């Protein structure tokens, strides 16, 4: 008897990331011996299969789980280069993020990093 084939992967998710985040995440995946798609699918499957539900009646819909997973990947991709090469001067690192030098890093400035 023939083995059942896994379902065909036909759905896609488009995620917009800064080039640096994408490159850092791709390099991390390559170092771990897997593709970016495998990493994203693995994270999504882990989240969907988790037995422990959210605390105290807080419940996420499927699209919210996927969105949270993608946001986590994006933030991790942006943070990875910083963690891999910590700045010797924290002030210089802050100044690189604070593009308009107002002493505050806005969300927009963070995203452009």
Secondary structure, 3 states (H helix, E strand, C coil): CCCCCCCCCCCCCCCCCCHHHHHHHHHHHHHCCCCHHHHHHHHHHHHHHCCCCCHHHCCCCHHHHHHHHHHHHHHHHHHHHHHHCCCCCHHHHHHHHCCCCCCCCCHHHHHHC
